[in-house]
Amino acid sequence: MNRENVFIGETAENYNDMLKIYLEEVLRKELQVNGIVSIGVSGGSMPKLIVPILLSMEGLNWKKIRLFMVDERYASLDHPDSNAGQYIKLLPPALKENVVAVDMLDSLSKTASQYDAKLRNELQPEMIGIRGPRFDLLLLGMGPDGHTASLFPSSRLWKLPEMTVMHVEDSPKPPSRRVTLSITAINNAKNVAFLITGEEKADILKSILDGEQSYPAALVKPLSGRLKFFLDKAAASKL
Protein backbone atom coordinates (compact mmCIF):
# COMPACT_ATOMS: atom_id res chain seq x y z
CA MET A 1 0.00 0.00 0.00
CA ASN A 2 1.18 3.53 -0.77
CA ARG A 3 2.84 4.85 2.39
CA GLU A 4 2.49 8.43 1.07
CA ASN A 5 -1.07 8.29 2.40
CA VAL A 6 0.08 7.42 5.93
CA PHE A 7 0.38 10.29 8.41
CA ILE A 8 1.87 9.87 11.88
CA GLY A 9 1.28 12.20 14.80
CA GLU A 10 4.27 12.30 17.12
CA THR A 11 2.18 13.79 19.94
CA ALA A 12 -1.55 13.94 20.71
CA GLU A 13 -1.56 17.62 19.78
CA ASN A 14 0.21 16.94 16.49
CA TYR A 15 -2.23 14.12 15.73
CA ASN A 16 -5.25 16.37 16.32
CA ASP A 17 -3.71 19.13 14.21
CA MET A 18 -3.19 16.73 11.29
CA LEU A 19 -6.79 15.59 11.49
CA LYS A 20 -8.08 19.14 11.60
CA ILE A 21 -6.09 20.12 8.51
CA TYR A 22 -7.38 17.07 6.66
CA LEU A 23 -11.00 17.62 7.68
CA GLU A 24 -10.88 21.30 6.77
CA GLU A 25 -9.45 20.48 3.36
CA VAL A 26 -11.99 17.77 2.54
CA LEU A 27 -15.05 19.54 3.94
CA ARG A 28 -14.32 22.89 2.35
CA LYS A 29 -13.81 21.18 -1.00
CA GLU A 30 -17.03 19.18 -0.73
CA LEU A 31 -19.03 22.16 0.56
CA GLN A 32 -18.15 24.04 -2.62
CA VAL A 33 -19.84 21.46 -4.81
CA ASN A 34 -22.54 19.90 -2.61
CA GLY A 35 -25.71 21.16 -1.03
CA ILE A 36 -25.24 18.78 1.89
CA VAL A 37 -21.98 17.13 2.97
CA SER A 38 -22.32 13.62 4.38
CA ILE A 39 -19.80 12.38 6.94
CA GLY A 40 -19.90 8.79 8.13
CA VAL A 41 -18.49 8.48 11.64
CA SER A 42 -17.60 5.56 13.88
CA GLY A 43 -18.02 4.94 17.60
CA GLY A 44 -15.56 3.97 20.31
CA SER A 45 -13.16 6.80 21.08
CA MET A 46 -13.95 8.67 17.87
CA PRO A 47 -16.81 10.92 19.10
CA LYS A 48 -14.61 12.54 21.77
CA LEU A 49 -11.86 13.03 19.19
CA ILE A 50 -13.83 14.28 16.19
CA VAL A 51 -16.55 16.48 17.68
CA PRO A 52 -14.15 18.98 19.33
CA ILE A 53 -12.15 19.22 16.10
CA LEU A 54 -15.27 19.92 14.02
CA LEU A 55 -16.50 22.49 16.53
CA SER A 56 -13.13 24.26 16.41
CA MET A 57 -13.28 24.77 12.64
CA GLU A 58 -14.02 28.44 12.01
CA GLY A 59 -16.64 29.21 9.40
CA LEU A 60 -17.86 25.63 8.99
CA ASN A 61 -21.39 25.79 7.61
CA TRP A 62 -23.15 23.36 9.94
CA LYS A 63 -26.42 23.82 8.05
CA LYS A 64 -24.85 21.70 5.31
CA ILE A 65 -23.22 19.03 7.49
CA ARG A 66 -24.80 15.65 8.29
CA LEU A 67 -23.24 13.00 10.50
CA PHE A 68 -24.21 9.40 9.69
CA MET A 69 -23.24 6.25 11.56
CA VAL A 70 -20.78 3.86 9.91
CA ASP A 71 -22.13 1.26 12.32
CA GLU A 72 -24.48 1.28 15.25
CA ARG A 73 -25.32 -0.88 18.24
CA TYR A 74 -28.90 -2.13 18.59
CA ALA A 75 -29.66 0.28 21.40
CA SER A 76 -31.82 3.34 22.00
CA LEU A 77 -30.33 6.81 21.59
CA ASP A 78 -30.25 7.37 25.34
CA HIS A 79 -28.35 4.13 26.01
CA PRO A 80 -24.58 4.39 26.67
CA ASP A 81 -23.94 1.88 23.86
CA SER A 82 -25.48 4.13 21.18
CA ASN A 83 -22.89 5.66 18.84
CA ALA A 84 -25.31 8.33 17.61
CA GLY A 85 -26.23 9.08 21.20
CA GLN A 86 -22.59 9.83 22.03
CA TYR A 87 -22.35 12.35 19.19
CA ILE A 88 -25.62 13.99 20.22
CA LYS A 89 -24.39 14.36 23.80
CA LEU A 90 -21.17 16.05 22.68
CA LEU A 91 -22.73 18.49 20.22
CA PRO A 92 -24.41 21.72 21.33
CA PRO A 93 -28.24 21.56 21.32
CA ALA A 94 -28.52 23.58 18.11
CA LEU A 95 -26.54 20.93 16.19
CA LYS A 96 -28.19 17.75 17.45
CA GLU A 97 -30.37 17.55 14.32
CA ASN A 98 -27.19 17.23 12.26
CA VAL A 99 -26.85 13.64 13.51
CA VAL A 100 -28.74 11.14 11.34
CA ALA A 101 -29.41 8.27 13.72
CA VAL A 102 -30.30 4.67 12.96
CA ASP A 103 -33.96 4.14 13.85
CA MET A 104 -34.34 1.10 16.12
CA LEU A 105 -37.25 -1.07 14.96
CA ASP A 106 -38.68 -4.27 16.46
CA SER A 107 -36.10 -6.50 14.76
CA LEU A 108 -32.46 -6.11 13.80
CA SER A 109 -33.09 -7.04 10.16
CA LYS A 110 -35.83 -4.41 9.85
CA THR A 111 -33.53 -1.87 11.46
CA ALA A 112 -30.82 -2.57 8.88
CA SER A 113 -33.29 -2.41 5.98
CA GLN A 114 -34.73 0.85 7.22
CA TYR A 115 -31.27 2.41 7.59
CA ASP A 116 -30.42 1.29 4.06
CA ALA A 117 -33.57 3.03 2.80
CA LYS A 118 -32.78 6.10 4.88
CA LEU A 119 -29.31 6.37 3.36
CA ARG A 120 -30.66 6.01 -0.17
CA ASN A 121 -33.14 8.78 0.57
CA GLU A 122 -30.62 11.12 2.23
CA LEU A 123 -27.61 10.55 -0.04
CA GLN A 124 -27.45 11.03 -3.77
CA PRO A 125 -26.91 7.70 -5.56
CA GLU A 126 -24.05 7.70 -8.04
CA MET A 127 -22.57 5.12 -10.33
CA ILE A 128 -18.92 4.21 -9.81
CA GLY A 129 -18.91 0.60 -10.82
CA ILE A 130 -21.82 0.01 -8.45
CA ARG A 131 -25.08 1.79 -7.68
CA GLY A 132 -25.68 2.96 -4.15
CA PRO A 133 -25.35 5.73 -1.59
CA ARG A 134 -22.08 7.61 -1.72
CA PHE A 135 -20.68 9.40 1.34
CA ASP A 136 -18.50 12.46 0.93
CA LEU A 137 -16.29 11.31 3.79
CA LEU A 138 -16.02 8.22 5.98
CA LEU A 139 -13.99 8.17 9.18
CA LEU A 140 -13.14 4.62 10.22
CA GLY A 141 -11.47 3.00 13.17
CA MET A 142 -9.72 -0.35 13.29
CA GLY A 143 -9.58 -2.93 16.07
CA PRO A 144 -6.59 -5.04 17.17
CA ASP A 145 -8.15 -7.94 15.24
CA GLY A 146 -8.31 -5.98 11.98
CA HIS A 147 -12.04 -5.28 12.11
CA THR A 148 -13.51 -2.02 10.91
CA ALA A 149 -17.07 -0.73 11.27
CA SER A 150 -18.81 -3.85 12.64
CA LEU A 151 -17.18 -6.13 10.08
CA PHE A 152 -15.22 -8.73 12.05
CA PRO A 153 -12.76 -11.37 10.78
CA SER A 154 -14.86 -14.15 12.32
CA SER A 155 -17.98 -13.11 10.42
CA ARG A 156 -18.95 -13.94 6.87
CA LEU A 157 -20.56 -10.52 6.42
CA TRP A 158 -17.44 -8.75 5.23
CA LYS A 159 -17.31 -11.24 2.36
CA LEU A 160 -20.82 -10.28 1.17
CA PRO A 161 -20.16 -7.10 -0.82
CA GLU A 162 -23.49 -6.81 -2.62
CA MET A 163 -25.34 -5.18 0.29
CA THR A 164 -25.17 -1.60 1.57
CA VAL A 165 -26.24 -2.09 5.20
CA MET A 166 -26.06 -5.41 7.04
CA HIS A 167 -27.13 -6.59 10.46
CA VAL A 168 -24.81 -8.39 12.85
CA GLU A 169 -26.25 -10.86 15.36
CA ASP A 170 -23.04 -12.19 16.88
CA SER A 171 -20.39 -9.50 17.13
CA PRO A 172 -17.42 -10.86 19.13
CA LYS A 173 -17.10 -7.39 20.62
CA PRO A 174 -20.04 -6.52 22.90
CA PRO A 175 -22.74 -5.55 22.42
CA SER A 176 -23.33 -8.42 20.00
CA ARG A 177 -26.23 -6.99 17.97
CA ARG A 178 -25.43 -4.21 15.48
CA VAL A 179 -25.98 -2.77 12.02
CA THR A 180 -23.07 -1.81 9.79
CA LEU A 181 -22.15 -0.44 6.40
CA SER A 182 -20.78 -3.07 4.04
CA ILE A 183 -17.37 -2.98 2.36
CA THR A 184 -19.19 -2.01 -0.85
CA ALA A 185 -20.77 1.04 0.79
CA ILE A 186 -17.47 2.00 2.39
CA ASN A 187 -15.56 1.73 -0.87
CA ASN A 188 -18.15 3.84 -2.69
CA ALA A 189 -17.28 6.89 -0.54
CA LYS A 190 -15.46 9.85 -2.06
CA ASN A 191 -12.96 10.12 0.79
CA VAL A 192 -12.04 7.54 3.46
CA ALA A 193 -9.72 7.97 6.42
CA PHE A 194 -8.63 5.49 9.07
CA LEU A 195 -8.02 6.98 12.52
CA ILE A 196 -5.89 4.42 14.35
CA THR A 197 -4.26 4.77 17.75
CA GLY A 198 -2.68 2.36 20.21
CA GLU A 199 0.27 -0.04 20.20
CA GLU A 200 -2.07 -3.06 20.35
CA LYS A 201 -2.97 -2.38 16.70
CA ALA A 202 0.60 -1.98 15.42
CA ASP A 203 1.17 -5.57 14.20
CA ILE A 204 -2.11 -5.87 12.30
CA LEU A 205 -1.67 -2.41 10.83
CA LYS A 206 1.79 -3.28 9.50
CA SER A 207 0.42 -6.48 7.95
CA ILE A 208 -2.36 -4.57 6.20
CA LEU A 209 -0.03 -1.87 4.89
CA ASP A 210 2.32 -4.63 3.67
CA GLY A 211 -0.52 -6.11 1.61
CA GLU A 212 -2.13 -8.74 3.85
CA GLN A 213 -5.75 -9.22 2.71
CA SER A 214 -7.20 -11.48 5.42
CA TYR A 215 -8.68 -8.69 7.55
CA PRO A 216 -11.84 -6.65 6.90
CA ALA A 217 -9.90 -3.37 7.22
CA ALA A 218 -7.59 -4.52 4.40
CA LEU A 219 -10.53 -4.55 1.96
CA VAL A 220 -11.13 -0.82 2.40
CA LYS A 221 -10.04 0.44 -1.01
CA PRO A 222 -12.28 3.31 -2.10
CA LEU A 223 -12.96 3.42 -5.82
CA SER A 224 -11.98 7.10 -5.76
CA GLY A 225 -8.51 6.15 -4.54
CA ARG A 226 -8.72 8.70 -1.73
CA LEU A 227 -7.68 6.68 1.32
CA LYS A 228 -5.67 8.11 4.22
CA PHE A 229 -4.29 6.64 7.44
CA PHE A 230 -3.85 8.85 10.49
CA LEU A 231 -1.79 7.07 13.14
CA ASP A 232 -0.42 7.95 16.51
CA LYS A 233 3.17 7.06 17.35
CA ALA A 234 2.15 3.86 19.15
CA ALA A 235 0.07 2.48 16.26
CA ALA A 236 2.91 3.28 13.85
CA SER A 237 5.59 1.69 16.03
CA LYS A 238 6.06 -1.38 13.78
CA LEU A 239 6.22 0.52 10.48
C-alpha positions as a printed Julia matrix, in Angstrom:
239×3 Matrix{Float64}:
   0.0     0.0     0.0
   1.18    3.53   -0.77
   2.84    4.85    2.39
   2.49    8.43    1.07
  -1.07    8.29    2.4
   0.08    7.42    5.93
   0.38   10.29    8.41
   1.87    9.87   11.88
   1.28   12.2    14.8
   4.27   12.3    17.12
   2.18   13.79   19.94
  -1.55   13.94   20.71
  -1.56   17.62   19.78
   0.21   16.94   16.49
  -2.23   14.12   15.73
  -5.25   16.37   16.32
  -3.71   19.13   14.21
  -3.19   16.73   11.29
  -6.79   15.59   11.49
  -8.08   19.14   11.6
  -6.09   20.12    8.51
  -7.38   17.07    6.66
 -11.0    17.62    7.68
 -10.88   21.3     6.77
  -9.45   20.48    3.36
 -11.99   17.77    2.54
 -15.05   19.54    3.94
 -14.32   22.89    2.35
 -13.81   21.18   -1.0
 -17.03   19.18   -0.73
 -19.03   22.16    0.56
 -18.15   24.04   -2.62
 -19.84   21.46   -4.81
 -22.54   19.9    -2.61
 -25.71   21.16   -1.03
 -25.24   18.78    1.89
 -21.98   17.13    2.97
 -22.32   13.62    4.38
 -19.8    12.38    6.94
 -19.9     8.79    8.13
 -18.49    8.48   11.64
 -17.6     5.56   13.88
 -18.02    4.94   17.6
 -15.56    3.97   20.31
 -13.16    6.8    21.08
 -13.95    8.67   17.87
 -16.81   10.92   19.1
 -14.61   12.54   21.77
 -11.86   13.03   19.19
 -13.83   14.28   16.19
 -16.55   16.48   17.68
 -14.15   18.98   19.33
 -12.15   19.22   16.1
 -15.27   19.92   14.02
 -16.5    22.49   16.53
 -13.13   24.26   16.41
 -13.28   24.77   12.64
 -14.02   28.44   12.01
 -16.64   29.21    9.4
 -17.86   25.63    8.99
 -21.39   25.79    7.61
 -23.15   23.36    9.94
 -26.42   23.82    8.05
 -24.85   21.7     5.31
 -23.22   19.03    7.49
 -24.8    15.65    8.29
 -23.24   13.0    10.5
 -24.21    9.4     9.69
 -23.24    6.25   11.56
 -20.78    3.86    9.91
 -22.13    1.26   12.32
 -24.48    1.28   15.25
 -25.32   -0.88   18.24
 -28.9    -2.13   18.59
 -29.66    0.28   21.4
 -31.82    3.34   22.0
 -30.33    6.81   21.59
 -30.25    7.37   25.34
 -28.35    4.13   26.01
 -24.58    4.39   26.67
 -23.94    1.88   23.86
 -25.48    4.13   21.18
 -22.89    5.66   18.84
 -25.31    8.33   17.61
 -26.23    9.08   21.2
 -22.59    9.83   22.03
 -22.35   12.35   19.19
 -25.62   13.99   20.22
 -24.39   14.36   23.8
 -21.17   16.05   22.68
 -22.73   18.49   20.22
 -24.41   21.72   21.33
 -28.24   21.56   21.32
 -28.52   23.58   18.11
 -26.54   20.93   16.19
 -28.19   17.75   17.45
 -30.37   17.55   14.32
 -27.19   17.23   12.26
 -26.85   13.64   13.51
 -28.74   11.14   11.34
 -29.41    8.27   13.72
 -30.3     4.67   12.96
 -33.96    4.14   13.85
 -34.34    1.1    16.12
 -37.25   -1.07   14.96
 -38.68   -4.27   16.46
 -36.1    -6.5    14.76
 -32.46   -6.11   13.8
 -33.09   -7.04   10.16
 -35.83   -4.41    9.85
 -33.53   -1.87   11.46
 -30.82   -2.57    8.88
 -33.29   -2.41    5.98
 -34.73    0.85    7.22
 -31.27    2.41    7.59
 -30.42    1.29    4.06
 -33.57    3.03    2.8
 -32.78    6.1     4.88
 -29.31    6.37    3.36
 -30.66    6.01   -0.17
 -33.14    8.78    0.57
 -30.62   11.12    2.23
 -27.61   10.55   -0.04
 -27.45   11.03   -3.77
 -26.91    7.7    -5.56
 -24.05    7.7    -8.04
 -22.57    5.12  -10.33
 -18.92    4.21   -9.81
 -18.91    0.6   -10.82
 -21.82    0.01   -8.45
 -25.08    1.79   -7.68
 -25.68    2.96   -4.15
 -25.35    5.73   -1.59
 -22.08    7.61   -1.72
 -20.68    9.4     1.34
 -18.5    12.46    0.93
 -16.29   11.31    3.79
 -16.02    8.22    5.98
 -13.99    8.17    9.18
 -13.14    4.62   10.22
 -11.47    3.0    13.17
  -9.72   -0.35   13.29
  -9.58   -2.93   16.07
  -6.59   -5.04   17.17
  -8.15   -7.94   15.24
  -8.31   -5.98   11.98
 -12.04   -5.28   12.11
 -13.51   -2.02   10.91
 -17.07   -0.73   11.27
 -18.81   -3.85   12.64
 -17.18   -6.13   10.08
 -15.22   -8.73   12.05
 -12.76  -11.37   10.78
 -14.86  -14.15   12.32
 -17.98  -13.11   10.42
 -18.95  -13.94    6.87
 -20.56  -10.52    6.42
 -17.44   -8.75    5.23
 -17.31  -11.24    2.36
 -20.82  -10.28    1.17
 -20.16   -7.1    -0.82
 -23.49   -6.81   -2.62
 -25.34   -5.18    0.29
 -25.17   -1.6     1.57
 -26.24   -2.09    5.2
 -26.06   -5.41    7.04
 -27.13   -6.59   10.46
 -24.81   -8.39   12.85
 -26.25  -10.86   15.36
 -23.04  -12.19   16.88
 -20.39   -9.5    17.13
 -17.42  -10.86   19.13
 -17.1    -7.39   20.62
 -20.04   -6.52   22.9
 -22.74   -5.55   22.42
 -23.33   -8.42   20.0
 -26.23   -6.99   17.97
 -25.43   -4.21   15.48
 -25.98   -2.77   12.02
 -23.07   -1.81    9.79
 -22.15   -0.44    6.4
 -20.78   -3.07    4.04
 -17.37   -2.98    2.36
 -19.19   -2.01   -0.85
 -20.77    1.04    0.79
 -17.47    2.0     2.39
 -15.56    1.73   -0.87
 -18.15    3.84   -2.69
 -17.28    6.89   -0.54
 -15.46    9.85   -2.06
 -12.96   10.12    0.79
 -12.04    7.54    3.46
  -9.72    7.97    6.42
  -8.63    5.49    9.07
  -8.02    6.98   12.52
  -5.89    4.42   14.35
  -4.26    4.77   17.75
  -2.68    2.36   20.21
   0.27   -0.04   20.2
  -2.07   -3.06   20.35
  -2.97   -2.38   16.7
   0.6    -1.98   15.42
   1.17   -5.57   14.2
  -2.11   -5.87   12.3
  -1.67   -2.41   10.83
   1.79   -3.28    9.5
   0.42   -6.48    7.95
  -2.36   -4.57    6.2
  -0.03   -1.87    4.89
   2.32   -4.63    3.67
  -0.52   -6.11    1.61
  -2.13   -8.74    3.85
  -5.75   -9.22    2.71
  -7.2   -11.48    5.42
  -8.68   -8.69    7.55
 -11.84   -6.65    6.9
  -9.9    -3.37    7.22
  -7.59   -4.52    4.4
 -10.53   -4.55    1.96
 -11.13   -0.82    2.4
 -10.04    0.44   -1.01
 -12.28    3.31   -2.1
 -12.96    3.42   -5.82
 -11.98    7.1    -5.76
  -8.51    6.15   -4.54
  -8.72    8.7    -1.73
  -7.68    6.68    1.32
  -5.67    8.11    4.22
  -4.29    6.64    7.44
  -3.85    8.85   10.49
  -1.79    7.07   13.14
  -0.42    7.95   16.51
   3.17    7.06   17.35
   2.15    3.86   19.15
   0.07    2.48   16.26
   2.91    3.28   13.85
   5.59    1.69   16.03
   6.06   -1.38   13.78
   6.22    0.52   10.48
